[in-house]
Amino acid sequence: MQHFDLYIGLDKKYHWRLRAKNGEIVCWSEGYETRQGALNSIGWVKRNAPTATISA
């Protein structure tokens, strides 16, 4: 099952990464000063990714 990992990086900021069903990391975030900031970012991705378009 795909899932988000929320963690504190070496920079002491909150980060997330999205893992595919096979465990591979497919996306990751910038650093956020607060846990809530990182959670808000995860929420944005969950709401908007289904409608994302592909640009080439």
Residue frames as qw, qx, qy, qz and C-alpha x, y, z in Angstrom:
[[0.000, 0.889, 0.459, 0.000, 0.00, 0.00, 0.00],
 [0.368, 0.526, -0.046, 0.765, 1.33, 3.45, -0.89],
 [0.478, -0.776, -0.362, 0.199, 1.89, 5.78, 2.05],
 [0.155, 0.860, -0.194, 0.446, 3.52, 8.99, 3.24],
 [0.711, -0.248, -0.381, 0.536, 6.48, 8.91, 5.64],
 [0.105, -0.937, 0.013, -0.331, 6.75, 11.99, 7.87],
 [0.827, -0.218, -0.194, 0.481, 10.17, 12.53, 9.45],
 [0.175, -0.955, 0.135, 0.197, 12.63, 15.11, 10.77],
 [0.787, 0.530, -0.124, 0.291, 15.63, 15.52, 8.47],
 [0.702, -0.097, -0.186, 0.680, 19.24, 16.32, 9.22],
 [0.126, 0.423, 0.062, 0.895, 18.34, 19.98, 8.77],
 [0.020, -0.230, -0.697, 0.678, 15.99, 19.66, 11.80],
 [0.452, 0.161, -0.095, -0.872, 12.97, 20.35, 9.59],
 [0.668, 0.194, 0.656, -0.293, 9.93, 18.20, 8.88],
 [0.242, 0.342, -0.678, -0.604, 9.87, 16.35, 5.56],
 [0.804, 0.146, 0.472, -0.331, 7.64, 13.79, 3.92],
 [0.097, 0.326, -0.801, -0.493, 8.17, 11.22, 1.22],
 [0.817, 0.180, 0.096, -0.539, 5.59, 9.25, -0.72],
 [0.238, -0.303, 0.911, 0.149, 6.26, 5.55, -1.14],
 [0.619, 0.140, -0.509, -0.582, 4.72, 3.38, -3.85],
 [0.923, -0.205, 0.013, -0.325, 3.17, -0.01, -3.10],
 [0.900, 0.191, -0.288, 0.265, 6.54, -1.66, -3.74],
 [0.647, -0.625, -0.109, 0.423, 8.24, 0.61, -1.16],
 [0.536, 0.235, 0.182, 0.790, 10.04, 2.77, -3.70],
 [0.077, -0.636, -0.230, 0.732, 10.18, 6.51, -2.96],
 [0.409, 0.548, 0.570, 0.455, 8.34, 8.30, -5.75],
 [0.033, 0.804, 0.130, 0.580, 8.12, 11.84, -4.36],
 [0.554, -0.365, -0.445, 0.602, 9.55, 13.88, -1.50],
 [0.068, -0.950, -0.291, -0.089, 9.09, 17.30, 0.02],
 [0.248, 0.633, -0.309, 0.666, 11.08, 20.35, 0.89],
 [0.375, -0.164, -0.696, 0.589, 11.71, 21.02, 4.59],
 [0.314, -0.731, -0.332, -0.506, 9.01, 22.58, 6.78],
 [0.007, 0.469, -0.513, 0.719, 9.58, 24.44, 10.05],
 [0.541, -0.157, 0.524, -0.639, 6.55, 22.81, 11.68],
 [0.259, 0.096, 0.961, 0.029, 4.94, 19.37, 11.66],
 [0.411, 0.634, 0.513, -0.407, 1.64, 21.02, 10.75],
 [0.267, 0.705, -0.340, -0.562, 3.25, 22.65, 7.72],
 [0.008, 0.265, -0.920, -0.291, 4.38, 19.25, 6.46],
 [0.286, 0.348, 0.871, -0.195, 0.95, 17.74, 7.14],
 [0.382, 0.706, 0.172, -0.570, -0.69, 20.61, 5.25],
 [0.195, 0.556, -0.634, -0.501, 1.59, 19.87, 2.30],
 [0.139, 0.022, 0.987, 0.073, 0.64, 16.18, 2.37],
 [0.353, 0.558, 0.627, -0.413, -3.02, 17.21, 2.39],
 [0.321, 0.694, -0.193, -0.615, -2.47, 19.46, -0.62],
 [0.096, 0.340, -0.859, -0.370, -0.85, 16.62, -2.58],
 [0.212, 0.225, 0.942, -0.128, -3.63, 14.20, -1.65],
 [0.366, 0.663, 0.421, -0.500, -6.30, 16.67, -2.78],
 [0.336, 0.778, -0.196, -0.494, -4.64, 17.88, -5.99],
 [0.233, -0.383, 0.826, 0.342, -2.58, 14.98, -7.38],
 [0.523, 0.345, 0.780, 0.001, -5.54, 13.15, -8.96],
 [0.429, 0.847, 0.294, -0.112, -6.16, 16.14, -11.21],
 [0.277, -0.686, 0.409, 0.534, -2.54, 16.91, -12.03],
 [0.761, 0.639, 0.000, -0.116, -1.64, 17.13, -15.71],
 [0.789, -0.169, 0.310, 0.503, 1.55, 16.05, -17.45],
 [0.289, 0.923, -0.126, -0.219, 3.68, 18.69, -19.14],
 [0.856, -0.011, 0.310, 0.414, 6.43, 17.71, -21.52]]
